[in-house]
């Protein structure tokens, strides 16, 4: 499990944030787009292109398509996102177990979860640590590019089969949990997940509200989550039209509420606030 001293300090930190910020529900409401409104999500593929002047919110990719990389246009695209009114960020996730050229934990260490066997593709503690550090890298990169505001706006975890997922459902979900916990531990006000029902099922083995207890039991020897993955808001991808996107507002994959539904609009990805 997470080292007790670290867990205690993180819990105290989160409590102080709530006390300092007042009502968390009120804070969250001011950061989310108005239901029924539309916006956009952009990243490195849109570098150097003209971005829309309509839409009431925008989400910008921090990475260059994979974890531990940087979108070279993050700063400029974030400035554009601010002009849309309700900016947010997203990061790529992956589980390259049992090794990575960027970071992989060592057997027997707490970093912050216990990694029992770093040579295994299915060790949930090792995967959790990778996800934690991938989010660390993404947040640090975002702060360097756009300033401390990066930690004060919503983040989304991009969970897609196009990236490396070498673990089983238990360890892959632990990896996502690691990224979620790190961002929450740093005071990010809202952290959601972007995926489709199919991709989420393939990667996590179908983690939902109803199956969460099975995952928690499998993780318990190495870590205890700081927040519930099944309670996060969903951003559902995969729609080709706005009409299909509207239907996806009731087709989330975690069992939690769906906040956004993505759809195609010309050459760009548009989003509907559910």
Residue pairs with C-beta under 8 A, 6 or more apart in sequence:
1 7
1 113
1 114
1 220
1 221
1 222
1 223
1 224
2 10
2 110
2 112
2 113
2 223
2 224
2 226
3 110
3 112
6 110
6 112
7 224
7 226
10 185
10 226
11 226
13 185
13 187
14 184
14 185
14 187
14 226
17 187
18 24
21 27
24 189
27 189
28 189
28 190
31 86
31 88
31 153
31 154
31 189
31 190
32 86
32 154
32 190
32 259
32 273
33 39
33 56
33 57
33 86
33 260
33 273
34 56
34 273
35 273
35 274
36 272
36 273
37 56
37 57
37 272
37 273
38 55
38 56
38 242
38 270
38 271
38 272
38 273
39 55
39 56
39 57
39 58
39 59
39 84
39 86
39 270
39 271
39 273
40 51
40 52
40 55
40 57
40 58
40 59
40 84
40 268
40 269
40 270
40 271
41 58
41 59
41 60
41 61
41 90
41 262
41 269
41 271
42 51
42 58
42 59
42 60
42 61
42 77
42 80
42 81
42 268
42 269
43 60
43 61
43 63
43 64
43 65
43 71
43 77
43 90
44 61
44 63
44 64
44 65
44 71
44 72
44 73
46 73
46 77
46 268
47 71
47 72
47 73
47 77
48 73
51 77
51 80
52 268
55 84
55 270
56 84
56 85
56 86
57 81
57 84
57 85
57 86
57 87
57 88
57 271
57 273
58 80
58 81
58 84
58 86
58 87
58 88
59 81
59 87
59 88
59 89
59 90
59 156
59 271
60 71
60 74
60 77
60 78
60 81
60 87
60 88
60 89
60 90
61 71
61 74
61 89
61 90
61 91
61 92
61 158
62 70
62 71
62 74
62 89
62 90
62 91
62 138
62 141
62 142
62 145
63 69
63 70
63 71
63 91
63 92
63 138
64 70
64 71
64 72
65 92
66 92
66 94
66 163
67 91
67 92
67 93
67 94
67 102
67 134
67 137
67 138
67 163
68 100
68 102
68 103
68 134
68 137
69 92
70 141
70 145
71 77
74 141
74 142
74 145
74 146
75 145
75 146
78 87
78 89
78 145
78 146
81 87
81 88
87 153
88 153
88 154
88 155
88 156
89 142
89 150
89 153
89 154
89 155
89 156
90 155
90 156
90 157
90 158
90 194
91 134
91 135
91 138
91 155
91 156
91 157
91 158
91 179
92 158
92 160
92 163
93 131
93 134
93 157
93 158
93 159
93 163
93 175
93 176
93 179
94 134
94 163
94 164
94 165
94 175
95 127
95 130
95 131
95 164
95 165
95 166
95 167
95 171
95 172
95 175
96 104
96 130
96 164
96 166
97 104
97 120
97 121
97 122
97 123
97 126
97 127
97 130
97 166
97 167
97 171
98 104
98 118
98 119
98 120
98 121
98 123
98 126
98 166
100 130
102 134
102 137
103 130
103 133
103 134
103 137
104 118
104 126
104 130
105 111
105 115
105 118
105 125
105 126
105 129
105 130
106 115
106 118
107 115
107 116
107 117
107 118
107 119
108 114
108 115
108 116
109 115
111 129
111 132
111 133
112 129
112 132
112 223
113 124
113 125
113 126
113 128
113 129
113 132
113 174
113 178
113 222
113 223
114 125
114 221
114 222
114 223
115 123
115 125
115 126
115 129
115 222
116 123
116 125
116 126
116 221
116 222
117 123
117 126
118 126
120 126
121 166
121 167
121 168
121 171
122 167
122 168
122 170
122 171
123 171
123 222
124 170
124 171
124 173
124 174
124 218
124 219
124 222
124 223
125 174
125 219
125 221
125 222
125 223
126 171
127 167
127 171
127 172
127 174
127 175
127 178
128 174
128 175
128 177
128 178
128 181
128 219
128 222
128 223
129 178
130 175
130 178
131 174
131 175
131 176
131 177
131 178
131 179
131 180
131 182
132 178
132 179
132 181
132 182
133 178
133 182
134 178
134 179
135 178
135 179
135 180
135 182
135 183
136 182
139 150
139 151
139 182
139 183
139 186
139 188
142 150
142 151
143 150
143 151
151 186
151 187
151 188
152 187
152 188
152 189
153 188
153 189
154 188
154 189
154 190
154 191
154 192
155 183
155 188
155 190
155 191
155 192
156 191
156 192
156 193
156 194
156 235
157 176
157 179
157 180
157 191
157 192
157 193
157 194
158 194
158 195
159 176
159 193
159 194
159 195
159 199
159 200
159 203
159 204
160 194
160 195
160 199
160 237
161 199
161 202
161 203
165 172
165 202
165 203
167 174
167 175
168 205
169 203
169 204
169 205
169 206
169 207
170 205
170 215
170 218
170 219
172 203
172 204
172 205
173 203
173 204
173 205
173 207
173 215
173 229
174 215
174 219
174 223
176 193
176 204
176 229
177 219
177 225
177 229
180 191
180 193
180 225
180 227
180 229
180 232
181 225
181 226
181 227
183 191
184 191
184 226
184 227
185 226
190 233
191 232
192 232
192 233
192 234
192 235
192 259
192 260
193 200
193 229
193 232
193 233
193 234
193 235
193 253
193 254
194 234
194 235
194 237
194 262
195 203
195 234
195 235
195 236
195 237
195 253
196 236
196 237
196 238
196 253
197 236
197 251
197 253
198 238
199 237
200 206
200 207
200 253
200 254
201 253
207 215
207 229
207 230
207 254
208 230
208 253
208 254
208 255
209 230
209 231
209 254
209 255
209 256
210 255
212 228
212 229
212 230
215 229
216 225
219 225
229 254
230 254
230 255
230 256
231 256
232 254
232 256
233 256
233 257
233 258
233 259
234 252
234 253
234 254
234 256
234 257
234 258
234 259
234 260
235 258
235 259
235 260
235 261
235 262
235 271
236 245
236 248
236 249
236 251
236 252
236 253
236 258
236 260
236 261
236 262
237 262
238 248
238 262
239 245
239 247
239 248
239 261
239 262
239 263
239 264
240 263
240 264
241 263
241 264
242 263
242 265
242 270
242 272
244 263
245 261
245 262
245 263
245 270
245 271
245 272
246 261
246 272
248 258
248 261
249 258
249 261
249 272
249 274
250 258
251 258
252 258
257 274
258 274
259 273
259 274
260 271
260 272
260 273
260 274
261 271
261 272
261 274
262 269
262 270
262 271
262 272
263 269
263 270
263 271
263 272
264 270
